[in-house]
Amino acid sequence: MSSPKDLAQVEHVDPDKMTFDEVERPAAREANDREHTLTLRDALRLYPKAIAFSLLFSTAIIMEGYDLSLLGSFYGYDAFKQKFGNEVDSNGNPIVSADWQTYIQVGGMCGQIIGLYINGWVSDAFGYKKTMLASQVLMIGLIFFPFFAPNLEVLLAGNILLGLPWGIFQTLTLAYASDVAPVVLRPYLTAYVNLCWVIGQLIGAGVLRGFSTMGGDWSYRIPFALQWAWPPFIMLGTLFAPESPW
């Protein structure tokens, strides 16, 4: 049988001498178990801010879907062909050659690949919020390239550079949705990111249809200019968004 002295030593625990595992591990296990047993209804009720800010970040993909839908459609615009056409068709009308269409498309893809890799390092070093804000500022500046482009070379350069923030958005939005949302909501919020591509393309199709009959350079410049409407809204919301807990 233990002596009273031994009992006193067992019953007394100095909080200052407890290890991190002794204090944090039980609480972390309890929080993890609670999150995995959370129902969808309870998650919607308990995490409205996480849902709202995840949807806000996903708006960057709507913007990107809109942006990427523009240039490929402008090759059929008469005003665009008059401005940038470098060949003539069998009827003597100016067109943008297939080679240049490929260069511009592949240039944007190359920029996106670089952006995809950059995001992993930048978001880890500076956080999701600062990365999103910096990328939106970059977008605002780079939109001037296609808007004021005097030739195909500038369009190509602009598309390559715009690919950098486009690539960042593709990975940042998914990672943010996974980090801030509880397990039960992650499938829905990450699936919504993919839905945003379609939403952006639908918006782009509507804008392109509306300006397809408009003459002059503004028939393609206004759709380019509408890209400036997205970043201020996203940046404003990002300022109030929580940073990832991870």
Protein Blocks (a to p, Z undefined) as FASTA:
>chain_A
ZZfklmmmmmpccfklpcfklmmmmmmmmmmmmmmmpcfklmmmmmmmmmmmmmmmmmmm
mmmmmmmmmmmmmmmpmklmmmmocbdcfkopacddfklmmmmmmmmmmmmmmmmmmmmm
mmmmnojklmmmmmmmmmmmmmmmmmmocbfklmmmmmmmmmmmmmmmmmmmmmmmmmmp
cfklmmmmmmmmmmmmmmmmmmmmmmmmmmmmpgcjklmmmmmmmmmmmmmmmmmmmmmp
ccdfZZ
